[in-house]
Amino acid sequence: MALGPAAPRNYPSRMTHGPLIAEIESWLIDEALHDPDILDLFGALCVRLHAIGVPLERAALSWPTLHPLFQAEQIYWRLGEGAELLQYLHETQPSAAFEASPFHHVLIHGLDRLRRRLMGPETMLDFPVLNELREQGFTDYLMTSTAFQIAEVENYRGGESGIMASWATRREGGFSDADIDALSRIQRIFAVACHASIQKRVMVNLATAYLGATAARQVMEGLVRRGAGERIRAVVWYSDLRDSTRLSNTLAPDVYLDLLKCYYDCTAQMVIDEGGEILDFIGDAVLAIFPLRGETGGPDAARAATRAMERALQMREERRPQRAAMGLTEDVRFSVAMAEGEIMFGNIGVPTRLTFSAIGPVVNQVSRMDELSKTLGRSVLVTREIAAVEPGHWRSAGLHRLRDFADPIEIFVRAAEVEAEGAAAPRPLAG
């Protein structure tokens, strides 16, 4: 037997909220001046509204964002469960669920407010989500919206950018007129606080995407003058796509871009996943670091870099049959060079156009090691400092002089690569 909607809840007699809403407005203004986290802010607002007698049991806040991965963010709050942040990936076309939602309706029609009774004689269930809420016992649903520009983005999916909030209750009879007035009144002040918080999130997102987490943090903390920076020790990673000139000259642009995407997924993404930081994309080369943390951080950084390298090679093998099935016959071949040393990590360039990067002998060293990898016919080269952390992983390839370096250094290659070729008596790492 089908079950009907859950029964509404009984709340105390309805009340006015004017003086208490004024206190919440004052609190929101103070929060806006103190760099609030939007997740905490929305959760605290819902709790405060419920505490003054607004029978709020479910709320959601949505806004567009600028992020390489996500096009929108949303916070869900439920009474007794707290607030949860959701992020929505970029889509070429809006999903059917979004287009059938009240959020989409409010957005494209530029509405400031939308209300739907979910029970009683004025029931109106013209969006699928409203049927779901009714089945959960909700009796009333309100949406409030405030438009404002986010970064330089004025429009989002056919409507103005800004915030949209939904509020729902299970109280019998739904929201009172005083509740509706309180939620509508709080929206504008809340939008001011959200505006500051969202702009900060966008700024941090873009700085992190284009500079990397460490550089973004230092820039946001005020390290913005040319020449400003710090000396750190790090494992430096340099990977390069093989035959890139030939590939770019002979492949169709879309095919070459697909190959580049696969290459960066294998290399740059694995660096990030293992805690490294991308410093620069030099043509198709990837320059990255694994900073040494504390006096004993060298082994951890070397292990992380080695894991990233092995995962990069593994992903390349996993992608090979997928690419072949798509008719993409060109193999994704790349090299990796790693060394440990001190770098100057900071701002370089001209006063009006800076970049955050690393300079130092070890940066030049890994670039020259990459050149040597072509001569030796090896895909991965590391120095003694890296190899010493996991000796069984590496085999010595002897002493080699790098271009522009006076003294030869001992170079190590992957033991698995040597043994797979059946090389005779590979030399283990000496003590």
VEXKOLRO-576075 format. One record per residue: x, y, z of N, C-alpha, C in turn; residue in three letters. Coordinates in steps of 0.001 Angstrom, whole numbers, plus 500000, padded with zeros to 6 digits. Each point is the difference from the previous one (the first is absolute). Layout:
XYZXYZXYZALA;...
This chain:
500848498806500000499152501194500000500878501237500000MET;499746500948499105500800501212499909499776500879501223ALA;501062500561500487499940500866501163499806501442499564LEU;499220500757500737499812501412499724501165500798500547GLY;499938501303499815501080500851500491500100499958501512PRO;501218500211500494500212500027501444499188501135500619ALA;499600499799501257499155500992500678500787501265500308ALA;499364501184499888500667501252500367500324500005501484PRO;500911500896500393500394500114501400499268501148500668ARG;499802499842501293499412501072500789501092500895500544ASN;499835501293499847500930500991500532499237500906500950TYR;500706500736500852499321500969500861499220501001499160PRO;499106500733500652499181500986499297500876500985499259SER;499492500522498912500778500860499118500313501316500695ARG;501152500558499642500472501208500671500624500931498986MET;500178501255500417500734500947499168501479499880500305THR;500829500371499035501440499809500160500801501288499880HIS;499317501161499863500685501240499682501231500308500821GLY;499898500135501336501182500349500801501111498967499909PRO;499614498719499959501021498946499950500664499944498629LEU;499254500265498931500591500057498660501001501137499936ILE;499714501116500657500940501122500029501326499570500635ALA;499933499158501030501226499499500624500786499112499035GLU;499285499175499243500676499146499019500626500850498897ILE;499304501037499575500556500898498982501286500648500494GLU;500010500445501247501203500594500581501138498987500049SER;499663498773500361501008498930500025500560499734498601TRP;499133499993498988500454499760498628500949501100499527LEU;499701501250500353500893501095499610501376499827500631ILE;500020499623501294501287499749500662500744498859499316ASP;499281498944499640500638498859499331500580500406498652GLU;499283500834499265500467500428498681501326500740500083ALA;500291500620501141501234500756500179501156499134500474LEU;499732498707500249501034499138500571500257498757499155HIS;499914500127498669500398498942499082499330498666500338ASP;498681499922499950499307498775500419500164498867498994PRO;500005498785500501499897498833499140498521499789499697ASP;499646499908498734498594500008499629499260498761500503ILE;500694498868500109499356498789500518499612500197501467LEU;500949500483500788499712500246501420498958501102500162ASP;500091501029499159499086501129500109498554499570499750LEU;499774499230498945498641499584499673499453499048501059PHE;500851499084500461499559499088501058499608500747501262GLY;500833500984500387499697500783501203498746500841499820ALA;499788500544498795498795500788499743498750499146500164LEU;500007498794499455498828499123500101499698499661501455CYS;501039499723500762499809499692501417499410501200500739VAL;500495501191499712499489501209500660498546500286499603ARG;499673499801498737498616500210499574499058499031500714LEU;500422498756500097499172499014500702499869500364501472HIS;501080500516500575499991500321501425499040501134500345ALA;499760500934499060499096501114500308498554499671499642ILE;499739498769499555498625499586499766499595499802498568GLY;500893500253499029499679499688498611500082498476499865VAL;498921499314499626499965498529500040500778499355498839PRO;501242500353499876500831499558498878500561498612500276LEU;499845499080499033500537498646500175500899499563498844GLU;499916500712498895500849499671498845500273501296499251ARG;501257500183499573500356501196499244501125499660499035ALA;500062500758498922501074499816499019500418501365499473ALA;501274500143499750500556501233499444500835499634498781LEU;499774500692498878500691499667498756500558501256499358SER;501178499869499368500606501121499284500956499476498922TRP;500164500734498897500996499628498984501390500381500478PRO;501003499324499470501362500307500406500924499957498800THR;501230500458500201501065499873499005501017499013500542LEU;500071498841499382500882498933500445500271499095498809HIS;501230499497499841500294499133498849499129498749499943PRO;499552499509501156499214498771500034498506500245500171LEU;499644501011500782498611500154500415499377501273499431PHE;498726499890499625499285501164499483499060500598501035GLN;499654499233501026499102500504501036500266499264501302ALA;499643500668501098500123499407501325498672500152500722GLU;499745499075500917498729500028500717500211499461501412GLN;499314500593500949500028499535501383498616499494500364ILE;499940498780500535498754499456500536500077500006501519TYR;498935500493500632499901499968501462498724499280500390TRP;500106499121500993498837499310500542500049500104501516ARG;498875500241500601499924500155501446500545498753500694LEU;500939500215500894500599498896500742501127499301499289GLY;500242500336498713501054499339499230501110500955499572GLU;499752501286500044501025500960499613500015500290498514GLY;501071500664499566500128500467498612501028499163499241ALA;499731499802498715500867499191499122500229500748498693GLU;501251500068499557500346500674498748500009499004498856LEU;499306500342498920500000499211498771500558500856498875LEU;500745499371499085500588500713498867499620499277498716GLN;499629500777498985499476499439498757500979500236498853TYR;500360498918499329500968500061498909499449500768498810LEU;500919500507499186499606500672498764499289499014499080HIS;498933500463499375499258499200499030499811500815498735GLU;500029499323498854499739500712498750498538500419499905THR;499118499191500596498581500318500019499484499846501432GLN;499085500878500426499413499854501331499301498646500126PRO;500064499399501182499359498707500204498483500158500008SER;499315498902499695498535500021500002499469500307501397ALA;500691499478501029499562500245501375500070501482500339ALA;501074500673499552500124501431500291498929500796499249PHE;499770499653498743499022500735499205498574499823500527GLU;499766498914500746498666499766500565499896500486501437ALA;500993500760500466500039500411501403499469501421500193SER;499564500320501207499625501389500296501174500961499833PRO;501210499539500280501175500862499847500107500497498556PHE;499821499105499036500084500385498595498879500974499641HIS;498821499738500500498855500871499715500240501410500527HIS;500475500108501224500282501310500595501126500704499234VAL;500999499223499598501158500574499311499610500617498654LEU;499348499225499137499748500484498639498893501060499956ILE;499152500027501022498925500997500020500351501212500859HIS;501181499992500605500443501139500788499108500312501184GLY;499484498964500667499090500196501119500752500287501292LEU;499432500858500835500557500241501329499480498987501012ASP;498798499462499738499396499097500968499034499055499301ARG;499944498768500494499052499002499504499525499195501208LEU;498674499821500108499457499223501123499056498930499480ARG;500075498824500607499093498911499652499493499332501283ARG;498671499964500151499392499222501080500051498525499596ARG;500413499154500911500143498579499690498839499172500533LEU;499188500583500880498802499329500530498900501034500159MET;498757499512500047498875500892500203499371500442498698GLY;499002500873500080499228500398498812500798500769498961PRO;501131500613500399500809500779499056501208499218499470GLU;499944498680500137501126499164499557500304500211498516THR;501277500135499713500447500143498604501331499267499868MET;499983498878499297501179499138499877500461499973498547LEU;500525501104499521500356500103498583501473499714499722ASP;500755499544501006501382499576499808500175498644500681PHE;500721499062499382500138498655500577500487499991501443PRO;500927500889500352500544499999501356498917500304501029VAL;498972500736499617498943500338500945499193498763500393LEU;499796499081499072499339498738500332500830499208501004ASN;501319500007499797500888499295500931499924500620501393GLU;500001501314500057499931500669501296498663499736500691LEU;498934499991499235498684499711500576499986498602500612ARG;500585499041499286500043498630500522500810499925501293GLU;500919500919500193500818500030501216499332500799501125GLN;498786500499499749499271500698501034500112501505499977GLY;500669500550499007500115501456499927498688500602499526PHE;499686501152500532498708500634499716500117501297499204THR;501184500614500000500153501305499353501434500140499496ASP;500136500706498874501314500144499341500123501426499490TYR;501096500653500325500242501380499578501384500108499381LEU;500096500738498890501296500329499425500179501506500011MET;501201500450500367500365501411499935501276500129499179THR;500122501091499259501133500158499083500493501437500026SER;501324500159499943500617501325499896501081499941498928THR;499901500873499018500970500016498903501164500920500332ALA;501209499539499725501190500855500057501077499369499123PHE;500948500801499589501042499534499099501054499229500778GLN;500375498846499483501059499180500590501221500103499109ILE;501102500540500570501189500345499203499533500893498855ALA;500287499623498752499536500780498852498879499286499258GLU;499431498971500628498928499219499372498661500612500361VAL;499301500509499010498713500654500250498821499054499794GLU;500169498986499141498893499107499675500398498561500272ASN;499008499203500356500212498589500283498804499216499493TYR;500240499164499004498972499101499457498708500741499644ARG;500153501155499373498838500727499541499395500956501004GLY;500592500108501181499494500925501012501146500753500638GLY;499661500879500952501030500773500676500696499149501054GLU;501299500270500213500709499295501061499596500577501346SER;500318499287501064499630500413501343499707498780500843GLY;499174500175501041499650498863500853498513499720499926ILE;499662498716500154498614499569500113499905499091501215MET;499001500232500827499812499196501210498604499408500012ALA;499900498767500473498688499384500202499843499675501470SER;498748500130500479499675499783501406498750499137500064TRP;500002498990500859498837499108500078499676499667501458ALA;498720499793500261499537499683501354499033498828499970THR;499877499319501158499002498945500182498859500471500917ARG;499998501266500358498957500457500903498626499921499330ARG;499021499553500761498634499945499478499546501408499634GLU;499546500155498774499603501303499526501116500775499327GLY;501240499482500075501119500626499309500563501214500713GLY;500735500807499257500584501224500550498898501024500269PHE;500154500757501056499091501113500265500442501211499193SER;499157501011499958500384501239499325501249500594500642ASP;500096499898501329501179500514500701501257499228499597ALA;499869498660499821501140499190499554500473500435498615ASP;499037500187499085500334500407498632500680501362500010ILE;499465500922500796500616501330500093501421499903500547ASP;500194499153501006501322499855500608501005499432499010ALA;499606498946499259500914499378499040500291500933498832LEU;499001500739499557500214500943498903500882501160500454SER;499778500458501226500781501118500528501460499627500189ARG;500227498782500482501373499590500291500797499772498728ILE;499314499748498868500678499641498759500992501071499547GLN;499620501270500038500865501051499474501264500178500847ARG;499835500014501323501177500124500867500887498764499863ILE;499355498834499929500770498767499821500748500026498674PHE;499386500568498955500654500080498695501269500841500064ALA;499999501048500828501201500833500150501136499170500582VAL;499692499215501038501028499141500597500463498931499014ALA;499041499423499248500351498974499010500859500579498882CYS;499681501213499581500759500634498924501481500050500355HIS;500312500422501216501407500074500423500621498606500046ALA;499272499041500547500538498653500142500202499315498650SER;499030500158499082500106499360498687501133500615499191ILE;500132501334500043501101500643499266501345499488500504GLN;500117499801501320501248499473500562500241498566499517LYS;498949499168499990500140498621499532500455499966498549ARG;499398500856499166500371500040498587501461500422499853VAL;500413501012500746501373500481499928500993498909500402MET;499699499286501073500880498917500452499995498856498996VAL;498821499641499471499902498928499004500881500290498788ASN;499893501218499473500754500345498799501489500094500290LEU;500362500586501146501420500086500354500601498609500151ALA;499258499091500632500495498635500190500129499272498669THR;498998500184499111500022499311498708501158500475499132ALA;500292501297500023501001500547499093501393500115500630TYR;500081500010501322501305500143500656500415498758500763LEU;499044499175500418500296498901500900499678500411501428GLY;499775499004500870499520500284501352500979500837500810ALA;501287499636499981500971500722500815500197501421499501THR;500191500164498696500187501336499437498763500855500214ALA;498816499407499830498765500758500201499903500493501433ALA;500334499131500946499930500396501403500968501137500297ARG;501211499923499442500982501047500257499582501327499362GLN;499450499946498804499520501225499356498859500606500807VAL;499057499152500435498868500505500772500451500571501347MET;501137499533500498500522500505501270500851501244499815GLU;500162500460498760500673501270499766501354499922499329GLY;500425498804499576501301499864499347499833500321498517LEU;499938501289499656499630500401498643501058500865499310VAL;501038500406500685501000500855499371501001499155499216ARG;500505500563498900500987499289499187501229499683500849ARG;500448498768499897501163499558500762499659499431501357GLY;498768500178500467499598499458501294499850498487499880ALA;500440499295501005499904498552499982500732499387501158GLY;500249498708499919500700499301501067500818498869499405GLU;501033499634500752500829498860499599499461498753500685ARG;499769498961499219499527498742500559500757498854499339ILE;500021498873500689500529498778499398498824499175499506ARG;500185499390498851498901499248499396500544498958499043ALA;499187498984499770500224499106498869499374500680498792VAL;500806500223498974499520500691498803499705498965498917VAL;498841500119499402499508499071498961499962500738498676TRP;500472499339498950499910500551498649499585498862499077TYR;498831500156499359499562498990499027499769500675498658SER;500217499252498933499927500579498665499372498987499046ASP;499161500489499112499360499149498997500976499726498871LEU;500201498748499671500902499617498928499376500282498617ARG;500852500422499072499604500230498599498891501040499866ASP;499940500963500908498888500951499985499996500872498743SER;501188500357499491500038500834498794499413499256498809THR;500414498749499837499464499204498892498498499796500160ARG;499583499702501231498584499742500238499144501232499709LEU;500461501163500470499218501218499779499947500392498530SER;501033499604499232500051500338498578499197499038499123ASN;499787498778500482499394498983499146498587499595500417THR;499660500166501261498675499596500459498982501124499817LEU;498758499611499802498922500995499988499934500667501365ALA;499649501282500062500010500711501280499217499315501105PRO;498804499483499697499206499359501044500640498701500477ASP;500655499283499098500684498760500386501202500318500874VAL;500748501038499631501164500390500783499579500494501385TYR;498912500759500065499521500473501300499567498840500881LEU;499394498971499399499616498824500775501235499293500539ASP;501051499933499187501243499379500455500622500809501144LEU;499995501330499864500526500847501078499212499806501292LEU;498679499913499870499163499803501177500365498699500702LYS;500186498942499225500396498718500579501358500113500689CYS;500934500679499356501347500179500557499946500762501328TYR;499246501090500048499915500781501238499247499230501085TYR;498985499210499609499310499168500988500966499007500641ASP;500907499474499178500966499021500501501059500649500887CYS;500465501166499635501139500601500696499574501043501034THR;499465501115499536499671501090500912498989499582501059ALA;498972499253499605498976499618500973500565499063501054GLN;500907499103499608500591499091500975500891500755500985MET;500692501027499519500796500848500892499097500629501054VAL;498890500576499565499075500648500929499419498990500974ILE;499601498831499493499394498982500856500951499525501093ASP;501294500045499739500983499545500995500559501150500838GLU;499357501166499937500396501094500874501024500947499414GLY;500352499827498733500936500913499363499294501249499514GLY;500777500912499471499443501264499539500541500347498626GLU;499095500260499067500406500395498661500450501451500033ILE;501232500251499546500509501363499937499759500646498649LEU;500147499204498949499879500604498677499791498912498958ASP;499336500384498926499921499187498791500864500703498963PHE;501145499418499701500974500607499096499841499328498646ILE;499207500619499115499622499285498791499158498812500420GLY;500453498784499692499302498811500486500717499355501176ASP;501058500632500509500699499476501171499284500418501277ALA;500118499159501026499403500272501313501131500173501011VAL;500055501168500626500966500264501066499243500016501317LEU;500416499167500952499277499877501257500980499781501143ALA;499511500186501218500831499767501180499231499199501036ILE;500755499263500798499515499347501212500829500572501142PHE;499505501037500683500806500656501035500360499056501135PRO;501211500162500539500426499249501165499398500648501236LEU;499336499221500828499349500506501202500866499686501219ARG;500587501027500605500811499790501190501333499362499689GLY;500740499663501040501354499467499826500005498583499455GLU;498901499278500167499964498596499553499059499802498820THR;499695501088499292499007499894498943500516499474498677GLY;501327499879499836500551499560498728499479498664499524GLY;500052498949500845499490498694499557498530500027499621PRO;499183500723500757498576500045499691499761500665498644ASP;500721501087499726499840500686498719500457499105498858ALA;501112499296500182500500499110498953499036498849499742ALA;499434499443501079499035498910499827498751500489499277ARG;499527501197500361498812500537499348500250500222498514ALA;501163500553499669500339500232498595500112498679499241ALA;500575498990500650500134498692499360498636499356499774THR;499117500130500985498640499466499816499300500695498841ARG;500162501325499907499381500737498898500521499497498662ALA;501305499755499931500593499515498749499453498625499632MET;499934499085500969499497498652499715498523500036499609GLU;499229500853500657498588500108499649499826500603498604ARG;500896500923499630499940500592498658500226498928498939ALA;501012499148500221500285498937499039498867498979499955LEU;499428499701501163498895499044500055498778500537499265GLN;499687501274500204498848500576499317500202499998498494MET;501227500261499558500265499961498554499668498628499430ARG;500379498943500723499702498654499519498499499731500014GLU;499311500509501040498557499783500086499256500741498905GLU;500528501153499611499334500798498964500260499473498593ARG;501040499207499817500377499578498653498881499252499283ARG;499380498952500599498906499316499273498779500893499792PRO;499747500920500948498872500919499819500222500901498793GLN;501220500500499874500304500863498862499952499221498691ARG;500477498755500033499973499181498792498563499738499552ALA;499109499771500980498593499750499670499342501231499377ALA;500541501175500308499469501247499431500668500352498678MET;500893499118499541500696500253498748501183500936500144GLY;500450500237501241501144500880500250501243499123500118LEU;500748499933498926501093499032499917501329500523500534THR;500172501318500090501264500552500491500162499702501485GLU;501128499413500366500273499695501396500364501282500747ASP;499635500052501268500343501139500855501315499664500696VAL;501093500519499455501324499714500542500532501246500685ARG;500518499817501212500550501136500732501151499540500884PHE;500785500978500423501132499744500878499786500722501318SER;500678499530501046499943500629501321501414500063500560VAL;500384501172500501501289500173500674499739500600501373ALA;500713499499501025499783500480501362501333500152500725MET;500123501097500737501198500262500795499593500806501229ALA;500852499969501013499722500743501230500997501143500144GLU;499515501153500482500905501120500200499263501228500513GLY;500747501087500167499418501248500485499546500848498824GLU;498826500591500136499476500883498965499591501326500622ILE;499989501039499181499415501272500387498599500009499442MET;499015500033500877498601499874499622499333501346500230PHE;499700500719498902499428501327500186499655500688498698GLY;499852501334500073499546500807498871501152500369499066ASN;499802499764498727500945500447498987499216500659498871ILE;500658500850499235499348500671498875500235501495500056GLY;499043500778499524500057501459500063498915500452500975VAL;500106501209500555499060500413501044498535499878499631PRO;499682500196498722498588499945499601499579498645499456THR;500922499030499926499641498658499521500944498991500636ARG;499532499385501085500826499079500768499503498568499837LEU;500892499079500287499612498602500122500696499437501222THR;499386499016500614500560499354501183500655498712499530PHE;501308499889500155500687498825499480501212499684500866SER;500779499034499551501186499557500732501225500174499122ALA;501083500473500611501273500099499306501072499384500882ILE;501079499571499375501101499388500728500659498921499169GLY;501215499608500378500729498987499227499238498698499819PRO;499232499567501020499311498725499890498906500055498936VAL;499407501182499760499004500133498939500660499801498642VAL;501188500598499819500741499783498759500442498547499876ASN;500335499411501142500491498622499992498966499030499457GLN;498749500100500467498992499045499526499692500213498522VAL;500112501239499522499794500246498571501088499320499183SER;501249500089500466501116499351499290499916498475500119ARG;499493499516501130499801498551500149498974499485498999MET;499001500811499732499009499599499010500649499865498629ASP;500916500907499668500734499880498741500790498695499976GLU;500644499684501125500811498784500082499143498748499840LEU;498751500043500470499139498814499907499801499573498555SER;500014500944499080499865499659498581501238499268499517LYS;501184500449500454501253499348499603500085498585500559THR;499561499840501258500089498687500647498855499074499601LEU;498950500564499401498861499171499616499193499527501188GLY;499961500825501066499251499659501214498891501027500223ARG;498887499534500568498875500906500212500086500747501318SER;500759499463500975500072500632501321501447500040500461VAL;500458501183500412501332500166500582499868500730501330LEU;500781499560501000500034500688501291501448500083500479VAL;500217500867500981501325500140500594500141499056501193THR;501223499957500555500300499107501115499107500284501210ARG;499709501280500276499194500337501174498616499365499930GLU;499444499945498812498680499386499836500117498486500099ILE;500974499448499312500149498545499961500323499417501370ALA;500698500755500847500421499484501301498828499731500932ALA;498864500629499753498845499815500883499396498609499834VAL;499946499502498778499480498661499719500972499293499064GLU;501121499511500525501075499469499149499552498889499058PRO;499056499160500443499575498896499158499229500432498765GLY;499588501239499974499184500503498897500844500445498812HIS;501337500164500236500836500670499002501263499206499684TRP;500561500274498834501285499434499594500869501125499465ARG;501289499932500338500919501045499556500273499883498500SER;499985501156499341500364500069498586501380500625499833ALA;500727500169501119501355500531499944500062501509500097GLY;501219500523499854500231501442500053499752500627498632LEU;499344501163500020499716500705498752500155501498500226HIS;500556500665498983500141501453500057498807500636499298ARG;499315500875500739498849500697499446500443501270499302LEU;499287500372498954500329501230499281499987501205500951ARG;501038500817499899500159501225500792500377499731501452ASP;500254498742500378500459499669501346501422499455499921PHE;500860500480500888501421499648499925500280498574500430ALA;499367499576501083500332498698500576498967498946499617ASP;500441498788499724499056498922499701499254499578501272PRO;498819499459499827499235499491501134499542498583499683ILE;499739499228501061499512498646499801498491500052499734GLU;499595499292498957498608499976499570499433498608500252ILE;498735499964500415499331498730500271498747499882499152PHE;499694498747499619498827499710499176499140498978500730VAL;498753499843499562499090499053500639500501498571499844ARG;500072499279501124500413498601499949499026499181499165ALA;498697500295500126499000499235499259500195500142498503ALA;500414501178499556500195500227498577501213499223499491GLU;501048499992500812501207499269499613499727498495499953VAL;499339499501501036499765498564500097499012499528498932GLU;499050500857499636499042499626498964500670499811498653ALA;501108500697499805500738499875498747500983498846500031GLU;500111499348501162500923498884500116501445500435499950GLY;500292501220500474501381500489499987500858499134500902ALA;501218499838499587500913499137500744500524500719501233ALA;499829499321501146500608500414501266499899501491500259ALA;498796500526500160499880501422500339500662500289501334PRO;500632501152500072500746500324501206499077500559501068ARG;499951499416501197499179500561501066500630501271500546PRO;499226500735500759500485501218500636501057499644501022LEU;501142500621499872501093499736500935499721500669501333ALA;500587499448501057499796500578501323500819501249500208GLY;
